[in-house]
Amino acid sequence: MDNSMIQQGWHASHALAVASLYENAFGHKFKAAIPSKAQRIHLLAESFDPDFSFVVIANEKIVGIAGYQTAQGSLTGGITLKRLWRVLGFWRGTWAALVLSLFERKPDPKELIMDGIVVDPACRGLGLGSELLSHIITYARENQYQKVRLDVIDSNPRARKLYDEKGFLPVRTDRFPALKWLVGFSGSTTMVYEIQAS
Ligand SMILES: CC(C)(COP(=O)(O)OP(=O)(O)OC[C@H]1O[C@@H](n2cnc3c(N)ncnc32)[C@H](O)[C@@H]1OP(=O)(O)O)[C@@H](O)C(=O)NCCC(=O)NCCS
């Protein structure tokens, strides 16, 4: 895309737009935890830590985002139990925390974990997802991480193709059909990009 640029993080004024973009792609995973779409967007907008992301901006609009997690923090790390209680109340907040804990991953000190990558549906297929992923890999290399890890769900061949072509290799596949009603998918593959020392 000619008129687009990639930068780390975003200005606070973009928080709601970024949250909507992210929710649009991943809301189905969080439906059981937080049934209200408006509450999911509200929670994401106030929880996101933009420092742990790269975004694509085109015509002053954010049209792509790639979040990540390191031992220092993560894009979605602000979704704490305290915040869930405040936004959803005690019981619904506790339930949401329990469901969301199923998605929790802990990075090794030398590992960067992807925390969601999404491109605006109107801008897909133009190379933006690939560019965002390249930025993540370059950032990981420049900051001495040894690998980039991610999980891709079994029903997302488009994302899987993107990771395969970028050089990510599958290291583990988990199947959990009994949990589909809770997490929105029935299996996932963990993929790793090993960063070669230069
Ligand atoms: C996955 C996603 C980020 C890719 O973004 P994108 O900007 O469309 O990707 P690109 O244009 O850079 O395409 C990269 C590769 O994806 C694959 N791809 C792109 N469009 C595709 C399509 N219509 N069908 C199948 N594969 C496709 C191709 O391998 C492509 O490489 P190629 O152009 O060399 O063939 C985007 O589809 C998206 O936001 N999906 C919803 C959120 C999501 O599923 N995120 C991943 C979670 S693990």
Ligand as a Chemical Component Dictionary entry (heavy atoms), coordinates in Angstrom:
data_LIG
# 
_chem_comp.id                   LIG 
_chem_comp.type                 NON-POLYMER 
_chem_comp.pdbx_formal_charge   0 
_chem_comp.three_letter_code    LIG 
# 
loop_
_chem_comp_atom.comp_id 
_chem_comp_atom.atom_id 
_chem_comp_atom.alt_atom_id 
_chem_comp_atom.type_symbol 
_chem_comp_atom.charge 
_chem_comp_atom.model_Cartn_x 
_chem_comp_atom.model_Cartn_y 
_chem_comp_atom.model_Cartn_z 
_chem_comp_atom.pdbx_ordinal 
LIG C1  C1  C 0 -3.954 -12.718 8.822  1  
LIG C2  C2  C 0 -3.974 -11.247 8.352  2  
LIG C3  C3  C 0 -3.341 -10.370 9.458  3  
LIG C4  C4  C 0 -3.130 -11.159 7.065  4  
LIG O1  O1  O 0 -3.055 -9.792  6.709  5  
LIG P1  P1  P 0 -2.961 -9.338  5.171  6  
LIG O2  O2  O 0 -2.554 -7.910  5.155  7  
LIG O3  O3  O 0 -4.206 -9.705  4.449  8  
LIG O4  O4  O 0 -1.777 -10.277 4.660  9  
LIG P2  P2  P 0 -0.852 -10.003 3.399  10 
LIG O5  O5  O 0 -1.584 -9.209  2.369  11 
LIG O6  O6  O 0 0.454  -9.488  3.883  12 
LIG O7  O7  O 0 -0.674 -11.463 2.848  13 
LIG C5  C5  C 0 0.305  -12.280 3.419  14 
LIG C6  C6  C 0 0.068  -13.694 3.025  15 
LIG O8  O8  O 0 -1.193 -14.098 3.570  16 
LIG C7  C7  C 0 -1.776 -15.008 2.695  17 
LIG N1  N1  N 0 -2.999 -14.450 2.150  18 
LIG C8  C8  C 0 -3.329 -13.165 1.907  19 
LIG N2  N2  N 0 -4.550 -13.066 1.402  20 
LIG C9  C9  C 0 -5.025 -14.333 1.324  21 
LIG C10 C10 C 0 -6.245 -14.903 0.919  22 
LIG N3  N3  N 0 -7.260 -14.156 0.424  23 
LIG N4  N4  N 0 -6.388 -16.234 1.000  24 
LIG C11 C11 C 0 -5.392 -17.019 1.471  25 
LIG N5  N5  N 0 -4.198 -16.531 1.892  26 
LIG C12 C12 C 0 -4.030 -15.207 1.815  27 
LIG C13 C13 C 0 -0.796 -15.236 1.584  28 
LIG O9  O9  O 0 0.106  -16.252 1.979  29 
LIG C14 C14 C 0 -0.069 -13.932 1.530  30 
LIG O10 O10 O 0 1.156  -14.025 0.931  31 
LIG P3  P3  P 0 1.252  -13.821 -0.675 32 
LIG O11 O11 O 0 0.576  -12.507 -0.983 33 
LIG O12 O12 O 0 2.734  -13.807 -0.916 34 
LIG O13 O13 O 0 0.547  -14.993 -1.275 35 
LIG C15 C15 C 0 -5.418 -10.776 8.008  36 
LIG O14 O14 O 0 -6.019 -11.712 7.160  37 
LIG C16 C16 C 0 -6.299 -10.589 9.242  38 
LIG O15 O15 O 0 -6.334 -9.535  9.853  39 
LIG N6  N6  N 0 -7.039 -11.647 9.635  40 
LIG C17 C17 C 0 -7.926 -11.572 10.817 41 
LIG C18 C18 C 0 -7.118 -11.640 12.110 42 
LIG C19 C19 C 0 -6.288 -12.901 12.192 43 
LIG O16 O16 O 0 -6.755 -13.980 11.844 44 
LIG N7  N7  N 0 -5.048 -12.755 12.695 45 
LIG C20 C20 C 0 -4.139 -13.875 12.847 46 
LIG C21 C21 C 0 -4.328 -14.546 14.141 47 
LIG S1  S1  S 0 -3.196 -15.887 14.380 48 
# 
loop_
_chem_comp_bond.comp_id 
_chem_comp_bond.atom_id_1 
_chem_comp_bond.atom_id_2 
_chem_comp_bond.value_order 
_chem_comp_bond.pdbx_ordinal 
LIG C1  C2  SING 1  
LIG C2  C3  SING 2  
LIG C2  C4  SING 3  
LIG C2  C15 SING 4  
LIG C4  O1  SING 5  
LIG O1  P1  SING 6  
LIG P1  O2  DOUB 7  
LIG P1  O3  SING 8  
LIG P1  O4  SING 9  
LIG O4  P2  SING 10 
LIG P2  O5  DOUB 11 
LIG P2  O6  SING 12 
LIG P2  O7  SING 13 
LIG O7  C5  SING 14 
LIG C5  C6  SING 15 
LIG C6  O8  SING 16 
LIG C6  C14 SING 17 
LIG O8  C7  SING 18 
LIG C7  N1  SING 19 
LIG C7  C13 SING 20 
LIG N1  C8  SING 21 
LIG N1  C12 SING 22 
LIG C8  N2  DOUB 23 
LIG N2  C9  SING 24 
LIG C9  C10 SING 25 
LIG C9  C12 DOUB 26 
LIG C10 N3  SING 27 
LIG C10 N4  DOUB 28 
LIG N4  C11 SING 29 
LIG C11 N5  DOUB 30 
LIG N5  C12 SING 31 
LIG C13 O9  SING 32 
LIG C13 C14 SING 33 
LIG C14 O10 SING 34 
LIG O10 P3  SING 35 
LIG P3  O11 DOUB 36 
LIG P3  O12 SING 37 
LIG P3  O13 SING 38 
LIG C15 O14 SING 39 
LIG C15 C16 SING 40 
LIG C16 O15 DOUB 41 
LIG C16 N6  SING 42 
LIG N6  C17 SING 43 
LIG C17 C18 SING 44 
LIG C18 C19 SING 45 
LIG C19 O16 DOUB 46 
LIG C19 N7  SING 47 
LIG N7  C20 SING 48 
LIG C20 C21 SING 49 
LIG C21 S1  SING 50 
# 
